């Protein structure tokens, strides 16, 4: 192993300058300069092209002010016999970016701590569904070593994927081996889905009411909910249905299969469900409560449909009462009554 001075290594982009090796496989770090003294991190670089068996090196860190204080770290070098794709998700939203990692193991199943600095080959089966965005289009912070590989047109142990459209595809990775065939990982199946939801998500209506539930898709940077565009309906990609909240209860709602038009049939609670027909298990729901109204509130509107301010029924009634109290109006006539 070669132990690189952290400050100098970062200035060189981790690509230059070798220190003289000492017996035991660990070379001493350069004498600390004032700006890089007391570094909390040691950067290690493997300098051997191949090992026949597991090799061990010991990294020692001593306190400059108290030489008796010493820390040790054992570093093992071994041959990679298996490589896999590591991911925390199997579903990616359209327009979202996720990062996949290549993980390597030795013949005993021990995981290697890092593959940083090695050049790998990633394979995405269908780039129409998932693609790797150019480095300039991402905001992910990369180490100098990984960034240097990407800028040179190579691929590192990390892969950033951008969801393009709904569908399924698979991703795999290959690790070229010196003097032998490349190691190929098992493929990982990934699904790309639209992040859909219904507006309103909860609504209360009387029986026989007709309502329109809107379908929206969350994509890209965050914007207020009301500014998100609605999906154009009818659409062959979405199928609508309804179901009662109680599985054994009667049907409460009726929903047209090709649109968000819903009719409340009877009292109770039901659920409106929209499903993406292009991929399974991608649905959005809205809850509808159907109740008999107990109170009625009216709002007066001018005949031309324009009003400077909203006037509730209580406001209109108050103006009529004020008119009666002031005695205004035609002589000998009572103020007009407002009836439904």
QUIVENCOR-V90382 format. One record per residue. N is the residue number from 1. SS is DSSP state (helix for helix, strand for strand, loop for the rest). PHI is phi in whole degrees, 0 to 359 (999 if undefined). BURIAL is I if it has 16 or more other ideal C-beta (glycine too) atoms within 10 Angstrom, else O. Layout:
N | SS | PHI | BURIAL
N | SS | PHI | BURIAL
//
This chain:
1 | loop | 999 | I
2 | strand | 244 | I
3 | strand | 264 | I
4 | strand | 264 | I
5 | loop | 293 | I
6 | helix | 296 | I
7 | helix | 297 | O
8 | helix | 294 | I
9 | helix | 295 | I
10 | helix | 294 | O
11 | helix | 292 | O
12 | loop | 269 | O
13 | loop | 69 | O
14 | loop | 64 | I
15 | loop | 246 | O
16 | loop | 226 | O
17 | loop | 79 | O
18 | loop | 248 | O
19 | loop | 263 | I
20 | loop | 289 | O
21 | loop | 281 | O
22 | loop | 251 | O
23 | loop | 303 | O
24 | loop | 102 | O
25 | loop | 92 | I
26 | loop | 241 | I
27 | loop | 265 | I
28 | loop | 287 | O
29 | loop | 288 | I
30 | loop | 296 | O
31 | loop | 304 | O
32 | loop | 294 | O
33 | loop | 270 | O
34 | loop | 304 | O
35 | loop | 280 | O
36 | loop | 238 | I
37 | loop | 293 | O
38 | loop | 57 | O
39 | loop | 282 | O
40 | loop | 276 | O
41 | loop | 230 | O
42 | loop | 247 | I
43 | strand | 259 | I
44 | strand | 250 | I
45 | strand | 227 | I
46 | loop | 285 | O
47 | loop | 247 | O
48 | loop | 262 | O
49 | loop | 285 | O
50 | loop | 201 | O
51 | loop | 228 | O
52 | loop | 273 | O
53 | loop | 214 | O
54 | loop | 293 | O
55 | strand | 248 | O
56 | strand | 234 | O
57 | strand | 231 | I
58 | strand | 245 | O
59 | strand | 257 | I
60 | strand | 243 | O
61 | strand | 236 | O
62 | strand | 245 | O
63 | loop | 289 | O
64 | loop | 297 | O
65 | loop | 278 | O
66 | loop | 228 | O
67 | loop | 302 | O
68 | loop | 288 | O
69 | loop | 274 | O
70 | strand | 220 | O
71 | strand | 243 | O
72 | strand | 230 | O
73 | strand | 221 | O
74 | strand | 268 | O
75 | strand | 243 | I
76 | strand | 251 | O
77 | strand | 246 | I
78 | loop | 210 | I
79 | loop | 273 | O
80 | loop | 280 | O
81 | loop | 245 | O
82 | strand | 208 | I
83 | strand | 228 | I
84 | strand | 223 | I
85 | strand | 266 | I
86 | strand | 250 | O
87 | loop | 211 | I
88 | loop | 267 | O
89 | loop | 227 | O
90 | loop | 241 | O
91 | strand | 233 | O
92 | strand | 237 | I
93 | strand | 284 | I
94 | loop | 301 | I
95 | loop | 79 | I
96 | loop | 271 | I
97 | strand | 238 | I
98 | strand | 237 | I
99 | strand | 246 | O
100 | strand | 253 | I
101 | strand | 234 | I
102 | strand | 270 | I
103 | strand | 241 | I
104 | strand | 243 | I
105 | strand | 224 | I
106 | loop | 268 | O
107 | loop | 293 | O
108 | loop | 265 | O
109 | loop | 87 | O
110 | loop | 285 | O
111 | strand | 275 | O
112 | loop | 285 | I
113 | loop | 294 | O
114 | loop | 202 | O
115 | loop | 246 | I
116 | loop | 299 | O
117 | loop | 99 | I
118 | loop | 271 | I
119 | loop | 268 | O
120 | strand | 240 | I
121 | strand | 236 | O
122 | strand | 263 | I
123 | strand | 233 | O
124 | strand | 254 | I
125 | loop | 297 | O
126 | loop | 233 | I
127 | loop | 290 | O
128 | loop | 286 | O
129 | loop | 262 | I
130 | strand | 230 | I
131 | strand | 220 | O
132 | loop | 267 | I
133 | loop | 290 | O
134 | loop | 300 | O
135 | helix | 302 | O
136 | helix | 292 | O
137 | helix | 268 | O
138 | loop | 247 | O
139 | loop | 245 | O
140 | loop | 287 | O
141 | loop | 277 | O
142 | loop | 247 | I
143 | loop | 291 | I
144 | helix | 304 | O
145 | helix | 294 | I
146 | helix | 294 | I
147 | helix | 295 | I
148 | helix | 296 | I
149 | helix | 296 | I
150 | helix | 295 | I
151 | helix | 294 | O
152 | loop | 274 | O
153 | loop | 87 | O
154 | loop | 261 | O
155 | strand | 242 | I
156 | loop | 258 | I
157 | loop | 280 | I
158 | strand | 248 | I
159 | strand | 229 | I
160 | strand | 265 | I
161 | strand | 239 | I
162 | strand | 247 | I
163 | strand | 288 | I
164 | loop | 260 | I
165 | loop | 209 | O
166 | loop | 296 | I
167 | strand | 158 | I
168 | strand | 237 | I
169 | strand | 206 | I
170 | strand | 227 | I
171 | strand | 228 | I
172 | strand | 221 | I
173 | strand | 220 | I
174 | strand | 236 | I
175 | strand | 246 | I
176 | strand | 298 | O
177 | strand | 242 | O
178 | loop | 292 | O
179 | loop | 73 | O
180 | strand | 197 | O
181 | strand | 291 | O
182 | strand | 291 | O
183 | strand | 272 | I
184 | strand | 245 | O
185 | loop | 277 | I
186 | loop | 296 | O
187 | loop | 282 | O
188 | strand | 246 | I
189 | strand | 278 | O
190 | strand | 232 | I
191 | strand | 246 | I
192 | strand | 248 | I
193 | strand | 229 | I
194 | loop | 281 | I
195 | loop | 274 | I
196 | strand | 259 | I
197 | strand | 204 | I
198 | strand | 252 | I
199 | strand | 231 | I
200 | loop | 284 | O
201 | loop | 277 | O
202 | strand | 223 | O
203 | strand | 215 | I
204 | strand | 236 | O
205 | strand | 222 | I
206 | loop | 276 | O
207 | loop | 302 | O
208 | loop | 69 | O
209 | loop | 286 | O
210 | strand | 254 | O
211 | strand | 222 | I
212 | strand | 245 | O
213 | loop | 269 | I
214 | strand | 265 | O
215 | strand | 255 | I
216 | strand | 234 | I
217 | strand | 237 | I
218 | loop | 269 | I
219 | loop | 223 | O
220 | loop | 63 | O
221 | loop | 298 | O
222 | loop | 292 | O
223 | loop | 223 | O
224 | loop | 304 | O
225 | helix | 304 | O
226 | helix | 291 | O
227 | helix | 270 | O
228 | loop | 289 | I
229 | loop | 289 | O
230 | strand | 275 | O
231 | loop | 291 | I
232 | loop | 283 | O
233 | loop | 238 | I
234 | loop | 287 | O
235 | loop | 225 | O
236 | loop | 291 | O
237 | loop | 273 | O
238 | strand | 232 | I
239 | strand | 239 | I
240 | strand | 255 | I
241 | strand | 205 | O
242 | strand | 222 | I
243 | strand | 207 | I
244 | strand | 286 | O
245 | loop | 295 | O
246 | loop | 267 | O
247 | loop | 301 | O
248 | loop | 268 | O
249 | loop | 276 | O
250 | loop | 288 | O
251 | loop | 294 | O
252 | loop | 259 | I
253 | strand | 234 | I
254 | strand | 230 | O
255 | strand | 239 | I
256 | loop | 291 | O
257 | loop | 292 | O
258 | loop | 253 | O
259 | loop | 208 | I
260 | loop | 266 | I
261 | strand | 280 | I
262 | strand | 231 | I
263 | strand | 240 | O
264 | strand | 278 | I
265 | loop | 273 | I
266 | loop | 204 | O
267 | loop | 298 | O
268 | strand | 138 | I
269 | strand | 231 | I
270 | strand | 221 | I
271 | strand | 230 | I
272 | strand | 265 | I
273 | strand | 236 | I
274 | strand | 241 | I
275 | strand | 239 | I
276 | strand | 278 | I
277 | loop | 285 | O
278 | loop | 280 | I
279 | loop | 204 | I
280 | loop | 279 | O
281 | loop | 60 | O
282 | loop | 233 | I
283 | strand | 227 | O
284 | strand | 223 | I
285 | strand | 228 | O
286 | strand | 223 | I
287 | strand | 262 | O
288 | strand | 239 | I
289 | strand | 257 | O
290 | strand | 251 | I
291 | loop | 223 | O
292 | loop | 283 | O
293 | loop | 294 | O
294 | loop | 254 | O
295 | loop | 233 | O
296 | loop | 234 | O
297 | loop | 238 | O
298 | loop | 251 | O
299 | strand | 235 | O
300 | strand | 280 | O
301 | loop | 231 | O
302 | loop | 293 | O
303 | loop | 297 | O
304 | loop | 276 | O
305 | loop | 77 | O
306 | loop | 244 | O
307 | loop | 210 | O
308 | loop | 290 | O
309 | loop | 223 | O
310 | loop | 283 | O
311 | strand | 238 | O
312 | strand | 279 | O
313 | helix | 298 | O
314 | helix | 298 | O
315 | helix | 295 | O
316 | helix | 296 | O
317 | helix | 297 | O
318 | helix | 294 | O
319 | helix | 293 | O
320 | helix | 295 | O
321 | helix | 295 | O
322 | helix | 297 | O
323 | helix | 296 | O
324 | helix | 293 | O
325 | helix | 292 | O
326 | helix | 276 | O
327 | loop | 76 | O
328 | loop | 285 | O
329 | loop | 112 | O
330 | loop | 298 | O
331 | loop | 300 | O
332 | loop | 79 | O
333 | loop | 244 | O
334 | loop | 280 | O
335 | loop | 302 | I
336 | loop | 296 | O
337 | loop | 267 | O
338 | loop | 255 | O
339 | loop | 229 | O
340 | loop | 248 | O
//
